[in-house]
């Protein structure tokens, strides 16, 4: 986890994921997953990749 915590934005993403409420139905669960993915996709496009490639 030390390496993951050092990646820009990744620690915030992980904490945000665990802070989200659990949804009861598949429909609300998928809606929350889509909203979370959209939120962090925008952050990555705006600020650059959350994880740097080491290729």
MDTraj code that builds the backbone (N, CA, C; nanometers):
import mdtraj as md
import numpy as np

residues = "UNK UNK UNK UNK UNK UNK UNK UNK UNK UNK UNK UNK UNK UNK UNK UNK UNK UNK UNK UNK UNK UNK UNK UNK UNK UNK UNK UNK UNK UNK UNK UNK UNK UNK UNK UNK UNK UNK UNK UNK UNK UNK UNK UNK UNK UNK UNK UNK UNK UNK UNK UNK UNK UNK UNK".split()
xyz = np.array([
    [0.0832, -0.1197, 0.0000],
    [0.0000, 0.0000, 0.0000],
    [0.0870, 0.1251, 0.0000],
    [0.2111, 0.1149, 0.0464],
    [0.2983, 0.2316, 0.0488],
    [0.3181, 0.2870, -0.0916],
    [0.3426, 0.1994, -0.1893],
    [0.3619, 0.2450, -0.3265],
    [0.2330, 0.3090, -0.3802],
    [0.1198, 0.2451, -0.3526],
    [-0.0070, 0.3001, -0.4006],
    [-0.0351, 0.4357, -0.3377],
    [-0.0009, 0.4510, -0.2118],
    [-0.0233, 0.5783, -0.1450],
    [0.0633, 0.6898, -0.1987],
    [0.1718, 0.6552, -0.2684],
    [0.2605, 0.7575, -0.3218],
    [0.2192, 0.8038, -0.4616],
    [0.1289, 0.7319, -0.5264],
    [0.0822, 0.7706, -0.6599],
    [-0.0132, 0.8892, -0.6488],
    [0.0060, 0.9920, -0.7324],
    [-0.0800, 1.1104, -0.7241],
    [-0.2263, 1.0746, -0.7489],
    [-0.3108, 1.1105, -0.6570],
    [-0.4544, 1.0927, -0.6736],
    [-0.5075, 0.9554, -0.6382],
    [-0.4244, 0.8538, -0.6348],
    [-0.4741, 0.7185, -0.6114],
    [-0.5242, 0.7010, -0.4691],
    [-0.4514, 0.7556, -0.3735],
    [-0.4959, 0.7448, -0.2338],
    [-0.6334, 0.8084, -0.2171],
    [-0.6542, 0.9254, -0.2769],
    [-0.7840, 0.9923, -0.2690],
    [-0.8927, 0.9085, -0.3350],
    [-0.8600, 0.8439, -0.4465],
    [-0.9574, 0.7604, -0.5161],
    [-0.9987, 0.6418, -0.4294],
    [-0.9012, 0.5773, -0.3663],
    [-0.9302, 0.4624, -0.2813],
    [-1.0152, 0.5041, -0.1618],
    [-0.9778, 0.6130, -0.0971],
    [-1.0552, 0.6613, 0.0174],
    [-1.1965, 0.7000, -0.0248],
    [-1.2104, 0.7615, -0.1401],
    [-1.3421, 0.7991, -0.1915],
    [-1.4269, 0.6746, -0.2171],
    [-1.3668, 0.5703, -0.2731],
    [-1.4406, 0.4465, -0.3014],
    [-1.4953, 0.3855, -0.1722],
    [-1.4133, 0.3804, -0.0691],
    [-1.4589, 0.3214, 0.0573],
    [-1.5580, 0.4108, 0.1309],
    [-1.5613, 0.5385, 0.0999],
    [-1.6541, 0.6305, 0.1653],
    [-1.7936, 0.6292, 0.1036],
    [-1.8079, 0.5653, -0.0112],
    [-1.9366, 0.5631, -0.0793],
    [-2.0340, 0.4689, -0.0074],
    [-2.1614, 0.5060, -0.0045],
    [-2.2597, 0.4174, 0.0602],
    [-2.2823, 0.2907, -0.0232],
    [-2.3214, 0.1847, 0.0434],
    [-2.3545, 0.0604, -0.0269],
    [-2.4970, 0.0722, -0.0787],
    [-2.5172, 0.0311, -0.1997],
    [-2.6487, 0.0375, -0.2619],
    [-2.7139, -0.1007, -0.2564],
    [-2.8450, -0.1026, -0.2409],
    [-2.9171, -0.2278, -0.2216],
    [-2.9580, -0.2969, -0.3516],
    [-2.9959, -0.2208, -0.4522],
    [-3.0441, -0.2828, -0.5753],
    [-2.9360, -0.2767, -0.6832],
    [-2.9386, -0.3688, -0.7764],
    [-2.8406, -0.3659, -0.8855],
    [-2.8448, -0.2350, -0.9653],
    [-2.9630, -0.1784, -0.9805],
    [-2.9754, -0.0544, -1.0579],
    [-2.9069, 0.0623, -0.9873],
    [-2.9315, 0.0780, -0.8582],
    [-2.8681, 0.1892, -0.7858],
    [-2.7184, 0.1650, -0.7707],
    [-2.6797, 0.0395, -0.7539],
    [-2.5383, 0.0061, -0.7442],
    [-2.4656, 0.0441, -0.8736],
    [-2.5242, 0.0075, -0.9886],
    [-2.4615, 0.0406, -1.1168],
    [-2.4571, 0.1909, -1.1394],
    [-2.5614, 0.2614, -1.0982],
    [-2.5638, 0.4072, -1.1110],
    [-2.4488, 0.4699, -1.0311],
    [-2.4259, 0.4217, -0.9087],
    [-2.3179, 0.4755, -0.8267],
    [-2.1807, 0.4408, -0.8851],
    [-2.1666, 0.3209, -0.9399],
    [-2.0407, 0.2815, -1.0039],
    [-2.0121, 0.3723, -1.1225],
    [-2.1153, 0.3976, -1.2049],
    [-2.0976, 0.4841, -1.3217],
    [-2.0603, 0.6263, -1.2807],
    [-2.1260, 0.6791, -1.1779],
    [-2.0951, 0.8145, -1.1305],
    [-1.9523, 0.8219, -1.0772],
    [-1.9098, 0.7198, -1.0024],
    [-1.7737, 0.7164, -0.9482],
    [-1.6714, 0.7115, -1.0618],
    [-1.6955, 0.6251, -1.1591],
    [-1.6029, 0.6121, -1.2728],
    [-1.5949, 0.7426, -1.3514],
    [-1.7079, 0.8060, -1.3737],
    [-1.7085, 0.9335, -1.4464],
    [-1.6328, 1.0411, -1.3700],
    [-1.6553, 1.0486, -1.2399],
    [-1.5879, 1.1490, -1.1564],
    [-1.4360, 1.1349, -1.1660],
    [-1.3860, 1.0109, -1.1530],
    [-1.2418, 0.9909, -1.1533],
    [-1.1828, 0.9937, -1.2937],
    [-1.2627, 0.9618, -1.3946],
    [-1.2145, 0.9761, -1.5333],
    [-1.1891, 1.1226, -1.5643],
    [-1.2813, 1.2085, -1.5239],
    [-1.2642, 1.3522, -1.5451],
    [-1.1402, 1.4017, -1.4709],
    [-1.1211, 1.3554, -1.3479],
    [-1.0026, 1.3973, -1.2713],
    [-0.8739, 1.3541, -1.3416],
    [-0.8735, 1.2336, -1.3984],
    [-0.7540, 1.1863, -1.4693],
    [-0.7291, 1.2664, -1.5963],
    [-0.8348, 1.2957, -1.6707],
    [-0.8188, 1.3754, -1.7925],
    [-0.7708, 1.5164, -1.7587],
    [-0.8235, 1.5722, -1.6487],
    [-0.7885, 1.7078, -1.6096],
    [-0.6459, 1.7157, -1.5552],
    [-0.6079, 1.6222, -1.4687],
    [-0.4818, 1.6312, -1.3966],
    [-0.3732, 1.5390, -1.4496],
    [-0.4038, 1.4562, -1.5454],
    [-0.3086, 1.3557, -1.5921],
    [-0.3389, 1.2215, -1.5302],
    [-0.2715, 1.1214, -1.5759],
    [-0.2961, 0.9854, -1.5287],
    [-0.2739, 0.9726, -1.3795],
    [-0.3583, 0.8958, -1.3155],
    [-0.3401, 0.8687, -1.1724],
    [-0.2202, 0.7783, -1.1522],
    [-0.2064, 0.6779, -1.2380],
    [-0.0917, 0.5873, -1.2303],
    [-0.0026, 0.6088, -1.3510],
    [0.1236, 0.6289, -1.3270],
    [0.2202, 0.6454, -1.4355],
    [0.2619, 0.5080, -1.4877],
    [0.2716, 0.4952, -1.6175],
    [0.3181, 0.3692, -1.6773],
    [0.4689, 0.3588, -1.6603],
    [0.5172, 0.2369, -1.6394],
    [0.6605, 0.2150, -1.6228],
    [0.7178, 0.1352, -1.7396],
    [0.6455, 0.1287, -1.8512],
    [0.6888, 0.0512, -1.9686],
    [0.8204, 0.1026, -2.0227],
])
top = md.Topology()
chain = top.add_chain()
for i, resn in enumerate(residues, 1):
    res = top.add_residue(resn, chain, resSeq=i)
    for name in ("N", "CA", "C"):
        top.add_atom(name, md.element.get_by_symbol(name[0]), res)
traj = md.Trajectory(xyz[None], top)
